[in-house]
Amino acid sequence: MLWRLRFIPLLLIGALGIGSAATPAIGVAKARGSFRLDNATVYANSTLFDGSAIETGEVSSELQLNGGARLLLASGSRGKVYRDRLVLEMGAAQLKATENYPIEARSLRVLPAGRDSTARVVLDKAGQVGVAAVNGPVQVTSAQGILVANVLAGGALNLTPQAAAAPSRVSGCLQQKDGRFLLTDMTTHVTVELQGPGLEKEVGNAVEIVGAMIPGAKPAPGATQVIRVSELKQAGRKCPVPAVGAGAAAIPVLSTGAKVAVIGGAVAATATTAAWASGVFEEEEKRPVSP
């Protein structure tokens, strides 16, 4: 009987070891105060596990992940942190990543596109997702993996997810390369290939088009998708033609003043970063959370 009593603690220790090994830590959360982690109030810092639910109160929290990603979760924000992504459910988050680590916001995925890029994501009550590229470029894709926007350094967009089958609406300078028609949207900086009648005579002009993505079609080099045009309107003549995939500085403002696009089921409109809790993030960056 005595040997059995001695053996029971060993079994318990072994079981605890197996449980810990099954859920390894993925990083740590820090704050200058309290925050909620998996429905428990914690102070100063706590270990993060895959799927941890975190909610900030009056102060922001810093999340440092073992893979190298560094996130700031603004005050009044909530999300779930995983080994390979942060799912933002409320408020705002800022991400600086050295690997493929996105923020999921509603049905969109936001990912820094450069090694030193910093992305800022804000959810509002109207259903919009604000995306700002604080340092370096940032990419936004849909849940289906379609590129929705290239946000250039210093730029910002307000994005509203819609049904994936929503018609595309893009504007920019129409180009022709190797017999194929390409257009880089002036709002999202996404390059698409166009198919349809009447494109030849508009090459070199600024145009606005409405169309539908052709599923499974292989786009020309430099483009992300193929769109069959159903409506085409000239918006300006003889615009300067940038290289395929060039930035916004090379694309003129259309005569109609259009600043809204629809790509991959998301409506994109230009925005400014000033309204997006920038003071909170900038203050946090001035001083490290750790003492």
C-alpha positions in Angstrom: 0.0 0.0 0.0 2.9 2.4 0.8 4.4 2.1 -2.6 1.0 3.0 -4.2 0.8 6.2 -2.1 4.3 7.2 -3.2 3.4 6.5 -6.8 0.3 8.7 -6.9 2.2 12.0 -6.6 4.6 10.9 -9.4 1.6 10.3 -11.6 0.2 13.8 -10.8 3.5 15.5 -11.5 3.8 13.6 -14.8 0.2 14.6 -15.8 1.0 18.3 -15.0 4.1 18.1 -17.1 2.3 16.7 -20.0 -0.4 19.5 -19.7 2.2 22.2 -19.6 4.0 20.8 -22.6 0.7 20.7 -24.6 0.2 24.5 -24.1 3.6 26.2 -24.3 3.8 29.9 -23.7 3.9 32.1 -26.8 5.0 35.4 -25.1 4.2 37.9 -22.4 1.8 40.8 -21.8 2.9 43.8 -19.9 1.2 47.0 -18.6 1.6 49.8 -16.2 -1.4 48.7 -14.3 -4.0 46.0 -14.6 -5.7 44.3 -17.5 -7.9 41.2 -18.0 -6.4 38.0 -19.3 -8.7 35.0 -19.8 -11.4 36.7 -17.6 -9.0 37.2 -14.7 -7.6 40.5 -13.6 -3.8 40.6 -13.6 -1.2 43.3 -12.8 2.0 44.4 -14.4 2.7 41.3 -16.5 1.5 37.8 -17.4 2.4 34.9 -19.6 0.5 34.5 -22.9 -0.7 31.2 -24.3 -2.1 30.3 -27.7 -5.7 31.7 -27.8 -5.3 33.9 -24.7 -8.1 36.5 -24.5 -6.9 39.9 -23.4 -8.8 43.1 -22.6 -7.3 46.5 -21.6 -8.9 49.0 -19.2 -7.6 52.5 -18.6 -4.0 51.7 -19.7 -2.6 50.0 -22.8 -0.8 46.7 -22.8 2.3 45.6 -24.7 2.4 42.0 -26.1 5.8 40.6 -26.8 5.7 37.3 -28.7 8.4 34.7 -28.8 8.5 34.9 -32.6 9.6 38.5 -32.5 6.3 40.3 -33.1 5.6 43.3 -30.8 2.1 44.6 -30.3 0.5 47.5 -28.4 -3.1 47.0 -27.5 -4.6 50.5 -26.8 -6.7 51.2 -23.7 -10.3 50.1 -24.0 -9.4 47.3 -26.5 -10.0 43.6 -26.6 -8.6 40.7 -28.7 -7.4 37.1 -28.8 -3.7 36.5 -29.3 -2.5 33.4 -31.1 0.9 32.2 -32.1 0.3 33.2 -35.7 -2.1 36.2 -35.4 -3.9 38.7 -33.2 -7.7 38.8 -33.6 -8.8 42.3 -32.8 -12.3 42.4 -31.5 -12.6 46.0 -30.1 -10.5 49.1 -30.0 -7.1 49.6 -31.5 -3.8 47.7 -31.9 -0.4 48.5 -33.3 2.0 45.9 -34.7 5.6 45.8 -35.5 6.6 42.4 -36.8 9.8 40.7 -38.0 7.9 37.7 -39.4 4.6 36.8 -41.0 2.3 37.9 -38.2 -1.0 39.6 -39.1 -3.8 41.4 -37.2 -7.2 40.0 -38.1 -9.9 42.7 -38.0 -13.4 41.7 -38.8 -12.9 39.8 -42.1 -9.6 41.6 -43.1 -6.0 40.7 -42.4 -3.5 43.4 -41.9 0.2 42.6 -42.3 3.4 44.8 -42.2 4.9 44.4 -45.7 8.5 45.4 -44.7 10.9 44.2 -42.0 10.7 47.5 -40.2 7.1 48.4 -41.0 4.6 49.3 -38.3 0.8 48.8 -38.8 -1.9 50.5 -36.8 -5.5 49.0 -36.9 -8.6 50.7 -35.4 -12.1 49.3 -35.2 -15.0 51.7 -35.1 -18.7 51.2 -34.2 -19.8 51.8 -37.8 -18.1 48.7 -38.9 -15.1 50.3 -40.5 -11.5 49.1 -40.1 -8.9 51.9 -40.1 -5.5 50.9 -41.3 -2.4 53.2 -41.1 1.1 52.5 -42.2 3.1 54.3 -39.5 6.5 53.1 -40.8 7.0 51.3 -44.0 4.3 49.7 -46.2 1.3 47.6 -45.0 -0.8 45.1 -46.9 -4.5 44.3 -46.3 -6.0 41.1 -47.7 -9.6 39.7 -47.5 -10.5 36.4 -45.7 -10.2 34.8 -49.2 -6.6 36.0 -49.5 -7.4 38.6 -52.1 -5.2 41.7 -51.9 -7.5 44.6 -50.9 -5.0 47.4 -50.3 -1.3 48.4 -50.3 -1.1 51.2 -47.7 2.1 53.2 -48.3 4.3 54.5 -45.5 2.5 57.5 -43.9 -0.8 56.6 -45.5 -4.1 55.5 -44.1 -7.3 54.0 -45.3 -10.8 53.3 -43.9 -11.9 49.9 -45.0 -15.5 48.5 -44.9 -15.8 44.7 -45.5 -18.6 43.7 -47.8 -19.7 40.5 -49.5 -16.8 39.0 -51.5 -19.0 39.0 -54.6 -19.5 42.8 -54.5 -18.6 44.5 -57.8 -15.1 46.0 -58.0 -14.7 49.7 -58.5 -11.2 51.0 -59.3 -9.8 54.3 -60.7 -6.4 55.2 -62.1 -4.3 55.4 -65.2 -4.9 52.7 -67.8 -1.8 51.0 -69.2 -1.1 48.4 -71.8 1.8 46.0 -71.5 2.5 43.0 -73.6 -1.0 43.3 -75.0 -2.7 43.2 -71.6 -4.5 46.1 -69.8 -3.3 47.1 -66.4 -4.6 49.7 -63.9 -3.2 50.7 -60.5 -6.0 52.0 -58.3 -5.3 55.5 -57.0 -6.8 54.8 -53.6 -5.6 51.3 -52.7 -2.5 51.1 -54.9 -3.5 47.6 -56.0 -2.7 46.8 -59.6 -5.3 44.7 -61.5 -5.6 43.4 -65.1 -8.7 44.5 -67.0 -10.6 42.7 -69.7 -13.5 44.0 -71.8 -14.3 46.1 -74.9 -13.2 49.7 -75.4 -10.0 49.5 -73.3 -7.6 50.1 -76.3 -8.8 53.7 -76.9 -8.4 54.6 -73.2 -4.8 53.6 -72.8 -2.9 56.5 -71.2 -6.0 58.1 -69.8 -7.4 58.2 -66.3 -10.5 55.9 -66.1 -13.0 54.7 -63.6 -14.2 51.1 -64.0 -16.8 48.8 -62.5 -16.5 45.1 -63.0 -16.3 41.6 -61.5 -13.2 39.5 -60.7 -12.8 36.5 -62.9 -12.3 33.5 -60.5 -9.3 31.4 -61.3 -7.9 33.7 -64.0 -4.2 34.2 -63.9 -3.3 37.9 -63.9 -0.5 39.5 -65.8 2.8 40.0 -63.9 2.5 42.8 -61.4 -1.3 42.4 -61.1 -3.2 40.6 -58.4 -6.4 39.7 -60.1 -8.3 39.9 -63.4 -11.5 42.0 -63.6 -14.0 41.9 -66.4 -15.2 45.4 -67.0 -18.9 46.1 -67.2 -18.7 50.0 -67.0 -15.9 52.3 -68.0 -15.8 56.1 -67.7 -13.0 58.4 -68.7 -12.0 60.6 -65.8 -9.0 62.5 -67.2 -6.9 62.5 -70.4 -3.2 61.8 -70.9 -2.3 61.2 -67.3 1.4 60.5 -66.4 1.8 56.7 -66.5 3.6 55.2 -63.5 5.3 51.8 -63.5 3.0 49.0 -62.7 2.6 48.8 -58.9 4.0 52.4 -58.4 3.0 54.5 -55.5 0.3 57.1 -55.2 2.7 60.0 -55.8 2.9 59.0 -59.5 -0.9 58.7 -59.9 -2.9 61.9 -60.6 -6.1 62.9 -58.9 -9.0 62.1 -61.1 -11.1 64.9 -62.4 -14.1 63.6 -60.5 -12.2 63.6 -57.2 -12.9 59.9 -56.7 -11.2 58.6 -53.6 -13.1 55.4 -53.0 -12.4 52.0 -54.3 -14.0 48.5 -54.0 -11.6 45.6 -54.3 -11.9 42.1 -53.0 -15.2 42.8 -51.3 -14.0 45.8 -49.3 -14.7 49.5 -49.7 -11.6 51.6 -49.3 -11.6 55.3 -48.6 -8.6 57.6 -47.9 -8.2 58.7 -44.3 -5.8 60.5 -42.0 -4.0 59.0 -39.1 -4.6 61.9 -36.7 -7.9 60.6 -35.5 -6.7 57.2 -34.6 -5.6 57.3 -31.0 -2.1 58.2 -32.2 -1.3 59.9 -28.9 -1.8 56.7 -27.0 0.6 54.7 -29.2 3.2 57.4 -29.5 3.3 57.9 -25.7 3.8 54.2 -25.2 6.6 54.1 -27.7 8.5 56.8 -25.9 9.0 54.6 -22.8 9.3 50.8 -22.6 6.7 49.0 -20.5 9.4 47.1 -18.6 11.0 49.0 -15.7 
